[in-house]
Each structure stands twice: as structure tokens, then as C-alpha cells.
């Protein structure tokens, strides 16, 4: 079974609200924190597929 998860903490909507404020460094969720939580809590295995990796390089339209 394949699943797709987007992790966040309460207060992640701060960037979209009317009176914006910064999210403190201690309240941010990093990729490593999320992976460790998933492995520890669910005993999950994280696999990386070459077609799932997205390049951050900008490719102009022809």
C-alpha cells in the first residue's frame, strides 16, 4: 500500500492569515523529524523511487 503524507504542526497556517507572524525555528517540522516520527510510530519503511524525485532545476518552455 502506498501512502502520501503531508506533515505539519498547529500554527502552520500563519503564512496565510491576515496578520502574519513568523514561525519559530523550534516549531518547524523538518523532513528528518517527519521521517523519524513515521519510522518510530508506525514501523514504516521509507523508499525513494527515481521517478518520484523532483528536480528543483527550472526547465524553460520551448
C-alpha positions as CSV (number, residue, x, y, z in Angstrom):
1,X,0.0,0.0,0.0
2,X,1.4,3.4,-1.0
3,X,0.5,6.5,1.1
4,X,1.3,10.1,0.8
5,X,1.5,12.2,3.9
6,X,1.9,16.0,4.5
7,X,3.1,16.7,8.0
8,X,2.5,20.0,9.9
9,X,2.0,21.4,13.3
10,X,-0.7,23.6,14.6
11,X,0.1,27.1,13.5
12,X,1.3,26.2,10.0
13,X,-1.4,28.5,8.6
14,X,0.4,31.5,9.9
15,X,1.8,32.3,6.4
16,X,-1.7,32.6,5.0
17,X,-3.5,34.5,7.7
18,X,-4.3,38.2,7.7
19,X,-1.9,39.3,10.5
20,X,1.3,37.4,9.6
21,X,3.9,36.3,12.0
22,X,7.0,34.2,11.8
23,X,7.0,30.5,12.7
24,X,9.8,29.9,15.3
25,X,12.6,27.5,14.4
26,X,11.7,25.2,17.3
27,X,8.1,24.9,16.0
28,X,9.1,24.0,12.4
29,X,8.8,20.4,11.2
30,X,11.8,19.2,9.2
31,X,12.0,16.3,6.7
32,X,14.2,14.3,9.1
33,X,11.8,14.8,12.0
34,X,8.9,13.6,10.0
35,X,10.7,10.5,8.7
36,X,11.9,9.6,12.2
37,X,8.3,10.0,13.6
38,X,6.9,7.8,10.9
39,X,9.5,5.1,11.4
40,X,9.2,5.1,15.2
41,X,5.4,5.4,15.4
42,X,4.3,3.1,12.6
43,X,7.3,1.0,11.9
44,X,7.2,2.3,8.4
45,X,9.8,1.9,5.6
46,X,10.6,4.9,3.5
47,X,11.5,4.2,-0.1
48,X,12.8,6.6,-2.7
49,X,11.9,6.0,-6.3
50,X,13.8,7.7,-9.1
51,X,10.6,8.9,-10.8
52,X,9.3,10.4,-7.5
53,X,12.3,12.7,-7.1
54,X,11.6,16.1,-8.4
55,X,14.4,18.3,-9.8
56,X,14.5,21.8,-8.5
57,X,16.1,23.0,-11.7
58,X,13.9,25.3,-13.8
59,X,13.4,24.0,-17.3
60,X,12.1,26.7,-19.7
61,X,9.3,26.0,-22.0
62,X,10.1,25.9,-25.7
